[in-house]
Amino acid sequence: MRTKLLLAAALVLGLTTAASADDKIKIGYAVMGYNHPLFQAMMDGAKQGAQALGVELIPVDAQFDVNKQIAQIEDFITRKVSALMVNPVTAKETVPVLQKARAAGIPVIAIDTRPVGFEPDAFVTMNHFQGGYIIGWRIANDLNCKGRWSAIWAVGNEQAASRMRGLETGMDEACKVRGLDNKFEKEGAYSGITGPLRETSRQIAQTLLTKYPAGELAFIFGQTDEFANGAYLATQAAGREDVRIYGMDNNDDMRDFIKEDKNMVATTAHLPVEVGRAAVQTAVDIVKKQPYLKEVQLNFQLIDQANVQFDPGWKGTYHPSFSAFAFPEQLKVLTTGQ
């Protein structure tokens, strides 16, 4: 009899253990591409969040191939993950498979790229308009609202377009606040995604420098760090420090170029670790039916010669007081005690 009781207890314990394992939240994470330090840092943040919350994170690498990403999401649907976090390779092509995930009862959290034609359960990103805005404001103050300029950007990308809108709005509003007419003259906007980002932007900048001699081109805006880095290297090779370079995002080379204190003037700090952590927190809240923010936007921080030495980079954790532009109040939880 005692043996039977022990056996029954063992079976109950085994079933309980199995149920606990089955009940553990599993989050599928479809990453655009591991082979980029920004997405690596974002994944690090997601792993930190998953570990802190006691959930299982299953990342997969699409290698910037939308068809591969679609197949990976199909696999997550088959595996019945608790939630799907996705950094879409493209905003449109992934929509049908995201709709299938929703039909299967899987919450979808989009990261950094908002799907076009599909409303995710939540969207976690940087505030790209705000990032462009603070750079535009800085440019207007630096150049007294006048000068010819050009932009190198990822034509056709939603975030890039938002950054461009923010840039021009920031320039315009800064001029109004100072009581100056906006006399900036936009020379053109060029696509930097027709080849390797840095080399493509270097060639574009080189063409601009040939077209406009000293004093005729005030600045070039690189919508992401590698666009700005390529433009900067072109100005250095041509001895054209009269052309200021402004960018967004803050990879290691960008920060080093600002430290040189030449004509790489300012950029913005992307916070990928915080984005990854916030996405996991949001996914867990949705699965547990807790209140959550349908849209989380982290603010960029302005980086220039004055504070670049304090910038911890993509792997770092930022404090709201890092620059004059603070995190939204709703994200206080991410920086408490740090």
Secondary structure, 3 states (H helix, E strand, C coil): CHHHHHHHHHHHHHHHHHHHHHHCCEEEEEECCCCCHHHHHHHHHHHHHHHHHCCEEEEEECCCCHHHHHHHHHHHHHHCCCEEEECCCCCCCCHHHHHHHHHCCCCEEEECCCCCCCCCCEEEEECHHHHHHHHHHHHHHHHCCEEEEEEEECCCCHHHHHHHHHHHHHHHHHHHHCCCCCEEEEEEEEECCCCCHHHHHHHHHHHHHHHCCCCCCCEEEECCHHHHHHHHHHHHHHCCCCCEEEECCCCHHHHHHHHCCCCEEEEEECCHHHHHHHHHHHHHHHHCCCCCCCEEEECCEEEECCCHHHCCCCCCCCCHHHCCCCCCHHHHHHHCCC
